Amino acid sequence: MSPFLIPIIALMIPIVAILSSMVFRPWMQLQHRKMELEADRVAEKAAQYAAQTERLEQRVRVLERIATDRGADLALEIDQLRDERLTN
């Protein structure tokens, strides 16, 4: 092995480390930003699904009340609920 090879290798190690950190750090920051954007998108979708589920649960409650309420005039109640839905 050449006596000049050892100092060259010794100098190349920190140079390679510095250059790799210059490439690796921005790449990691980019990946982190991508993950943040994906998390925001998923959270927004979850909120939309929760709102839709709440609306469906309200409709089921209304239907259950209509089906189990025997003392009220069914047609009148349906019309009232339809009017309430149109005003909301």
Number of C-alpha atoms within 10 A of each C-alpha: 5 5 7 8 9 11 9 10 11 10 10 12 10 11 12 11 10 12 10 11 12 11 10 12 11 11 12 11 11 12 12 12 12 12 12 12 12 12 12 12 12 12 12 12 12 12 12 12 12 12 12 12 12 12 12 12 12 12 12 12 12 14 13 11 11 16 10 9 11 9 6 9 10 13 10 10 12 14 11 12 13 11 11 10 9 8 7 5
